[in-house]
Amino acid sequence: MNLNRLMRLAVLAVLGLALVAGTATAQYTLKYGHVGPVGLESDDHIAGLFLKSFLESRSQGRITVEIYPASQLGNFRELIEGV
């Protein structure tokens, strides 16, 4: 399986859990980590910015997304194992 596809599936799984587990008064912070560089030249970072914009606008402030680029939360394997 393609590594990018696996990473996207992992993000979707976390996103699904956050939306299903949410209640009207709950607050959630989603940490989106990726191994790509900061900036618009990285597909991973663009996806993170889209996810942040989408979730924060649709959840009416109940979900916030923190983006951690450039392996700040670990290498690719550590990120997948953390999910």
N, CA, C and O atoms as CSV, one atom per row, in Angstrom:
chain,resi,resn,atom,element,x,y,z
A,1,MET,N,N,0.856,-1.179,0.000
A,1,MET,CA,C,0.000,0.000,0.000
A,1,MET,C,C,0.897,1.236,0.000
A,1,MET,O,O,1.910,1.283,0.698
A,2,ASN,N,N,0.521,2.203,-0.768
A,2,ASN,CA,C,1.250,3.460,-0.870
A,2,ASN,C,C,1.299,4.146,0.498
A,2,ASN,O,O,0.288,4.197,1.198
A,3,LEU,N,N,2.456,4.671,0.881
A,3,LEU,CA,C,2.609,5.301,2.194
A,3,LEU,C,C,1.726,6.536,2.351
A,3,LEU,O,O,1.162,6.760,3.422
A,4,ASN,N,N,1.601,7.338,1.294
A,4,ASN,CA,C,0.724,8.517,1.380
A,4,ASN,C,C,-0.720,8.101,1.584
A,4,ASN,O,O,-1.450,8.728,2.351
A,5,ARG,N,N,-1.126,7.059,0.908
A,5,ARG,CA,C,-2.503,6.574,1.061
A,5,ARG,C,C,-2.727,6.055,2.475
A,5,ARG,O,O,-3.781,6.298,3.063
A,6,LEU,N,N,-1.758,5.351,3.020
A,6,LEU,CA,C,-1.853,4.840,4.381
A,6,LEU,C,C,-1.954,5.990,5.381
A,6,LEU,O,O,-2.736,5.923,6.330
A,7,MET,N,N,-1.169,7.036,5.170
A,7,MET,CA,C,-1.215,8.187,6.071
A,7,MET,C,C,-2.575,8.871,5.998
A,7,MET,O,O,-3.126,9.261,7.028
A,8,ARG,N,N,-3.115,9.020,4.808
A,8,ARG,CA,C,-4.435,9.649,4.658
A,8,ARG,C,C,-5.518,8.813,5.320
A,8,ARG,O,O,-6.429,9.355,5.946
A,9,LEU,N,N,-5.424,7.492,5.184
A,9,LEU,CA,C,-6.395,6.621,5.845
A,9,LEU,C,C,-6.305,6.754,7.363
A,9,LEU,O,O,-7.327,6.743,8.050
A,10,ALA,N,N,-5.100,6.879,7.881
A,10,ALA,CA,C,-4.922,7.052,9.326
A,10,ALA,C,C,-5.538,8.362,9.790
A,10,ALA,O,O,-6.184,8.411,10.836
A,11,VAL,N,N,-5.339,9.421,9.017
A,11,VAL,CA,C,-5.920,10.724,9.371
A,11,VAL,C,C,-7.436,10.650,9.337
A,11,VAL,O,O,-8.105,11.177,10.226
A,12,LEU,N,N,-7.980,10.001,8.319
A,12,LEU,CA,C,-9.432,9.862,8.234
A,12,LEU,C,C,-9.988,9.051,9.402
A,12,LEU,O,O,-11.074,9.344,9.902
A,13,ALA,N,N,-9.250,8.039,9.835
A,13,ALA,CA,C,-9.698,7.245,10.984
A,13,ALA,C,C,-9.752,8.094,12.247
A,13,ALA,O,O,-10.723,8.029,13.001
A,14,VAL,N,N,-8.725,8.878,12.476
A,14,VAL,CA,C,-8.696,9.761,13.652
A,14,VAL,C,C,-9.809,10.794,13.552
A,14,VAL,O,O,-10.492,11.081,14.536
A,15,LEU,N,N,-9.986,11.346,12.363
A,15,LEU,CA,C,-11.046,12.326,12.145
A,15,LEU,C,C,-12.420,11.722,12.420
A,15,LEU,O,O,-13.262,12.346,13.065
A,16,GLY,N,N,-12.639,10.520,11.933
A,16,GLY,CA,C,-13.914,9.852,12.174
A,16,GLY,C,C,-14.162,9.617,13.648
A,16,GLY,O,O,-15.276,9.824,14.130
A,17,LEU,N,N,-13.157,9.195,14.361
A,17,LEU,CA,C,-13.314,8.985,15.804
A,17,LEU,C,C,-13.615,10.281,16.529
A,17,LEU,O,O,-14.437,10.301,17.446
A,18,ALA,N,N,-12.967,11.357,16.137
A,18,ALA,CA,C,-13.202,12.648,16.788
A,18,ALA,C,C,-14.620,13.133,16.544
A,18,ALA,O,O,-15.248,13.693,17.444
A,19,LEU,N,N,-15.132,12.925,15.336
A,19,LEU,CA,C,-16.481,13.392,15.031
A,19,LEU,C,C,-17.545,12.516,15.672
A,19,LEU,O,O,-18.571,13.024,16.125
A,20,VAL,N,N,-17.316,11.204,15.717
A,20,VAL,CA,C,-18.287,10.294,16.317
A,20,VAL,C,C,-18.333,10.465,17.827
A,20,VAL,O,O,-19.410,10.416,18.422
A,21,ALA,N,N,-17.187,10.663,18.452
A,21,ALA,CA,C,-17.124,10.757,19.909
A,21,ALA,C,C,-17.543,12.127,20.427
A,21,ALA,O,O,-17.755,12.292,21.628
A,22,GLY,N,N,-17.663,13.100,19.549
A,22,GLY,CA,C,-17.947,14.466,19.979
A,22,GLY,C,C,-19.365,14.648,20.504
A,22,GLY,O,O,-20.306,13.997,20.051
A,23,THR,N,N,-19.490,15.542,21.463
A,23,THR,CA,C,-20.798,15.953,21.958
A,23,THR,C,C,-20.885,17.458,21.811
A,23,THR,O,O,-19.914,18.098,21.410
A,24,ALA,N,N,-22.017,18.024,22.126
A,24,ALA,CA,C,-22.226,19.453,21.916
A,24,ALA,C,C,-21.299,20.315,22.772
A,24,ALA,O,O,-20.978,21.437,22.382
A,25,THR,N,N,-20.867,19.820,23.919
A,25,THR,CA,C,-20.039,20.645,24.800
A,25,THR,C,C,-18.577,20.221,24.822
A,25,THR,O,O,-17.768,20.863,25.491
A,26,ALA,N,N,-18.220,19.172,24.119
A,26,ALA,CA,C,-16.852,18.661,24.176
A,26,ALA,C,C,-15.912,19.533,23.352
A,26,ALA,O,O,-16.313,20.123,22.349
A,27,GLN,N,N,-14.666,19.604,23.782
A,27,GLN,CA,C,-13.609,20.306,23.070
A,27,GLN,C,C,-12.533,19.289,22.715
A,27,GLN,O,O,-12.113,18.505,23.566
A,28,TYR,N,N,-12.089,19.298,21.471
A,28,TYR,CA,C,-11.074,18.359,21.019
A,28,TYR,C,C,-9.955,19.108,20.319
A,28,TYR,O,O,-10.186,20.102,19.630
A,29,THR,N,N,-8.746,18.618,20.505
A,29,THR,CA,C,-7.602,19.132,19.775
A,29,THR,C,C,-7.011,17.969,18.998
A,29,THR,O,O,-6.604,16.962,19.577
A,30,LEU,N,N,-6.968,18.117,17.689
A,30,LEU,CA,C,-6.411,17.105,16.805
A,30,LEU,C,C,-5.007,17.540,16.440
A,30,LEU,O,O,-4.808,18.650,15.947
A,31,LYS,N,N,-4.032,16.678,16.678
A,31,LYS,CA,C,-2.652,16.973,16.310
A,31,LYS,C,C,-2.367,16.288,14.982
A,31,LYS,O,O,-2.405,15.062,14.880
A,32,TYR,N,N,-2.080,17.094,13.968
A,32,TYR,CA,C,-1.797,16.599,12.629
A,32,TYR,C,C,-0.295,16.709,12.391
A,32,TYR,O,O,0.226,17.804,12.181
A,33,GLY,N,N,0.390,15.586,12.425
A,33,GLY,CA,C,1.826,15.568,12.204
A,33,GLY,C,C,2.150,14.986,10.847
A,33,GLY,O,O,1.474,14.068,10.383
A,34,HIS,N,N,3.173,15.510,10.210
A,34,HIS,CA,C,3.633,14.943,8.942
A,34,HIS,C,C,5.136,15.141,8.817
A,34,HIS,O,O,5.742,15.909,9.564
A,35,VAL,N,N,5.721,14.441,7.864
A,35,VAL,CA,C,7.170,14.465,7.705
A,35,VAL,C,C,7.625,15.460,6.645
A,35,VAL,O,O,8.826,15.670,6.473
A,36,GLY,N,N,6.689,16.072,5.938
A,36,GLY,CA,C,7.027,17.026,4.887
A,36,GLY,C,C,7.479,18.361,5.456
A,36,GLY,O,O,7.288,18.639,6.640
A,37,PRO,N,N,8.084,19.190,4.598
A,37,PRO,CA,C,8.532,20.508,5.051
A,37,PRO,C,C,7.351,21.458,5.243
A,37,PRO,O,O,6.236,21.184,4.798
A,38,VAL,N,N,7.614,22.568,5.905
A,38,VAL,CA,C,6.607,23.612,6.082
A,38,VAL,C,C,6.484,24.368,4.770
A,38,VAL,O,O,7.490,24.676,4.132
A,39,GLY,N,N,5.279,24.662,4.371
A,39,GLY,CA,C,5.087,25.490,3.184
A,39,GLY,C,C,4.196,24.829,2.164
A,39,GLY,O,O,3.814,23.666,2.296
A,40,LEU,N,N,3.878,25.590,1.155
A,40,LEU,CA,C,2.930,25.124,0.150
A,40,LEU,C,C,3.542,24.189,-0.882
A,40,LEU,O,O,2.835,23.726,-1.777
A,41,GLU,N,N,4.833,23.898,-0.785
A,41,GLU,CA,C,5.435,22.923,-1.690
A,41,GLU,C,C,5.232,21.492,-1.198
A,41,GLU,O,O,5.567,20.544,-1.907
A,42,SER,N,N,4.697,21.328,-0.013
A,42,SER,CA,C,4.494,20.016,0.574
A,42,SER,C,C,3.013,19.628,0.532
A,42,SER,O,O,2.163,20.325,1.086
A,43,ASP,N,N,2.717,18.506,-0.134
A,43,ASP,CA,C,1.332,18.022,-0.190
A,43,ASP,C,C,0.794,17.709,1.201
A,43,ASP,O,O,-0.383,17.937,1.481
A,44,ASP,N,N,1.645,17.192,2.063
A,44,ASP,CA,C,1.219,16.865,3.425
A,44,ASP,C,C,0.791,18.122,4.178
A,44,ASP,O,O,-0.203,18.104,4.904
A,45,HIS,N,N,1.533,19.202,4.007
A,45,HIS,CA,C,1.209,20.442,4.712
A,45,HIS,C,C,-0.065,21.078,4.151
A,45,HIS,O,O,-0.878,21.613,4.905
A,46,ILE,N,N,-0.235,21.019,2.836
A,46,ILE,CA,C,-1.461,21.534,2.221
A,46,ILE,C,C,-2.669,20.762,2.737
A,46,ILE,O,O,-3.702,21.358,3.041
A,47,ALA,N,N,-2.547,19.431,2.840
A,47,ALA,CA,C,-3.645,18.613,3.372
A,47,ALA,C,C,-3.944,18.984,4.817
A,47,ALA,O,O,-5.109,19.026,5.214
A,48,GLY,N,N,-2.916,19.254,5.605
A,48,GLY,CA,C,-3.109,19.655,6.994
A,48,GLY,C,C,-3.818,20.989,7.114
A,48,GLY,O,O,-4.689,21.157,7.967
A,49,LEU,N,N,-3.453,21.940,6.264
A,49,LEU,CA,C,-4.112,23.244,6.275
A,49,LEU,C,C,-5.585,23.125,5.886
A,49,LEU,O,O,-6.444,23.791,6.462
A,50,PHE,N,N,-5.870,22.258,4.888
A,50,PHE,CA,C,-7.255,22.041,4.497
A,50,PHE,C,C,-8.044,21.389,5.630
A,50,PHE,O,O,-9.162,21.803,5.938
A,51,LEU,N,N,-7.454,20.368,6.246
A,51,LEU,CA,C,-8.115,19.678,7.356
A,51,LEU,C,C,-8.406,20.653,8.490
A,51,LEU,O,O,-9.496,20.633,9.061
A,52,LYS,N,N,-7.447,21.497,8.818
A,52,LYS,CA,C,-7.620,22.496,9.878
A,52,LYS,C,C,-8.766,23.448,9.548
A,52,LYS,O,O,-9.637,23.689,10.384
A,53,SER,N,N,-8.763,23.983,8.343
A,53,SER,CA,C,-9.811,24.916,7.929
A,53,SER,C,C,-11.180,24.243,7.942
A,53,SER,O,O,-12.149,24.810,8.447
A,54,PHE,N,N,-11.260,23.046,7.393
A,54,PHE,CA,C,-12.528,22.326,7.287
A,54,PHE,C,C,-13.098,21.982,8.660
A,54,PHE,O,O,-14.261,22.271,8.943
A,55,LEU,N,N,-12.282,21.366,9.510
A,55,LEU,CA,C,-12.777,20.921,10.814
A,55,LEU,C,C,-13.133,22.084,11.733
A,55,LEU,O,O,-14.164,22.051,12.405
A,56,GLU,N,N,-12.296,23.099,11.765
A,56,GLU,CA,C,-12.559,24.212,12.666
A,56,GLU,C,C,-13.796,24.995,12.247
A,56,GLU,O,O,-14.526,25.499,13.101
A,57,SER,N,N,-14.040,25.103,10.945
A,57,SER,CA,C,-15.235,25.831,10.508
A,57,SER,C,C,-16.497,24.999,10.688
A,57,SER,O,O,-17.544,25.544,11.039
A,58,ARG,N,N,-16.423,23.706,10.459
A,58,ARG,CA,C,-17.610,22.853,10.547
A,58,ARG,C,C,-17.976,22.459,11.972
A,58,ARG,O,O,-19.136,22.149,12.244
A,59,SER,N,N,-17.017,22.464,12.879
A,59,SER,CA,C,-17.295,22.015,14.245
A,59,SER,C,C,-17.721,23.158,15.160
A,59,SER,O,O,-17.986,22.941,16.343
A,60,GLN,N,N,-17.787,24.356,14.626
A,60,GLN,CA,C,-18.188,25.533,15.394
A,60,GLN,C,C,-17.310,25.734,16.634
A,60,GLN,O,O,-17.801,26.084,17.706
A,61,GLY,N,N,-16.014,25.508,16.468
A,61,GLY,CA,C,-15.062,25.748,17.539
A,61,GLY,C,C,-14.842,24.593,18.493
A,61,GLY,O,O,-14.032,24.712,19.412
A,62,ARG,N,N,-15.531,23.478,18.310
A,62,ARG,CA,C,-15.340,22.342,19.216
A,62,ARG,C,C,-14.067,21.571,18.906
A,62,ARG,O,O,-13.509,20.921,19.790
A,63,ILE,N,N,-13.602,21.633,17.671
A,63,ILE,CA,C,-12.387,20.923,17.283
A,63,ILE,C,C,-11.364,21.946,16.816
A,63,ILE,O,O,-11.658,22.792,15.972
A,64,THR,N,N,-10.163,21.861,17.372
A,64,THR,CA,C,-9.054,22.671,16.886
A,64,THR,C,C,-7.987,21.719,16.358
A,64,THR,O,O,-7.821,20.609,16.862
A,65,VAL,N,N,-7.276,22.166,15.348
A,65,VAL,CA,C,-6.248,21.339,14.716
A,65,VAL,C,C,-4.908,22.040,14.855
A,65,VAL,O,O,-4.760,23.204,14.484
A,66,GLU,N,N,-3.938,21.320,15.390
A,66,GLU,CA,C,-2.566,21.817,15.490
A,66,GLU,C,C,-1.729,21.052,14.472
A,66,GLU,O,O,-1.756,19.822,14.448
A,67,ILE,N,N,-0.990,21.763,13.638
A,67,ILE,CA,C,-0.177,21.147,12.596
A,67,ILE,C,C,1.275,21.106,13.053
A,67,ILE,O,O,1.845,22.120,13.457
A,68,TYR,N,N,1.863,19.912,12.983
A,68,TYR,CA,C,3.264,19.706,13.367
A,68,TYR,C,C,4.024,19.167,12.152
A,68,TYR,O,O,4.055,17.955,11.940
A,69,PRO,N,N,4.643,20.052,11.344
A,69,PRO,CA,C,5.360,19.611,10.150
A,69,PRO,C,C,6.790,19.168,10.466
A,69,PRO,O,O,7.263,19.275,11.597
A,70,ALA,N,N,7.450,18.672,9.436
A,70,ALA,CA,C,8.882,18.371,9.465
A,70,ALA,C,C,9.267,17.408,10.586
A,70,ALA,O,O,10.271,17.614,11.268
A,71,SER,N,N,8.475,16.368,10.772
A,71,SER,CA,C,8.769,15.289,11.736
A,71,SER,C,C,8.864,15.765,13.174
A,71,SER,O,O,9.606,15.171,13.956
A,72,GLN,N,N,8.147,16.807,13.553
A,72,GLN,CA,C,8.188,17.293,14.925
A,72,GLN,C,C,7.622,16.277,15.911
A,72,GLN,O,O,8.036,16.241,17.070
A,73,LEU,N,N,6.673,15.447,15.456
A,73,LEU,CA,C,6.091,14.435,16.341
A,73,LEU,C,C,6.697,13.055,16.114
A,73,LEU,O,O,6.253,12.081,16.723
A,74,GLY,N,N,7.696,12.955,15.255
A,74,GLY,CA,C,8.348,11.678,15.000
A,74,GLY,C,C,8.445,11.412,13.507
A,74,GLY,O,O,7.878,12.136,12.689
A,75,ASN,N,N,9.178,10.352,13.171
A,75,ASN,CA,C,9.301,9.989,11.764
A,75,ASN,C,C,8.009,9.317,11.282
A,75,ASN,O,O,7.069,9.140,12.057
A,76,PHE,N,N,7.970,8.949,10.008
A,76,PHE,CA,C,6.747,8.409,9.424
A,76,PHE,C,C,6.245,7.181,10.183
A,76,PHE,O,O,5.054,7.069,10.475
A,77,ARG,N,N,7.142,6.278,10.495
A,77,ARG,CA,C,6.741,5.055,11.201
A,77,ARG,C,C,6.163,5.391,12.580
A,77,ARG,O,O,5.144,4.822,12.973
A,78,GLU,N,N,6.786,6.286,13.301
A,78,GLU,CA,C,6.290,6.676,14.630
A,78,GLU,C,C,4.921,7.345,14.546
A,78,GLU,O,O,4.081,7.146,15.423
A,79,LEU,N,N,4.692,8.130,13.504
A,79,LEU,CA,C,3.385,8.759,13.333
A,79,LEU,C,C,2.301,7.707,13.085
A,79,LEU,O,O,1.222,7.773,13.675
A,80,ILE,N,N,2.585,6.758,12.230
A,80,ILE,CA,C,1.597,5.686,11.939
A,80,ILE,C,C,1.340,4.845,13.185
A,80,ILE,O,O,0.191,4.515,13.477
A,81,GLU,N,N,2.381,4.499,13.915
A,81,GLU,CA,C,2.203,3.699,15.133
A,81,GLU,C,C,1.445,4.488,16.197
A,81,GLU,O,O,0.729,3.898,17.006
A,82,GLY,N,N,1.590,5.811,16.206
A,82,GLY,CA,C,0.888,6.645,17.178
A,82,GLY,C,C,-0.603,6.723,16.942
A,82,GLY,O,O,-1.368,7.000,17.865
A,83,VAL,N,N,-1.021,6.479,15.707
A,83,VAL,CA,C,-2.447,6.519,15.398
A,83,VAL,C,C,-3.105,5.296,15.987
A,83,VAL,O,O,-4.315,5.118,15.849
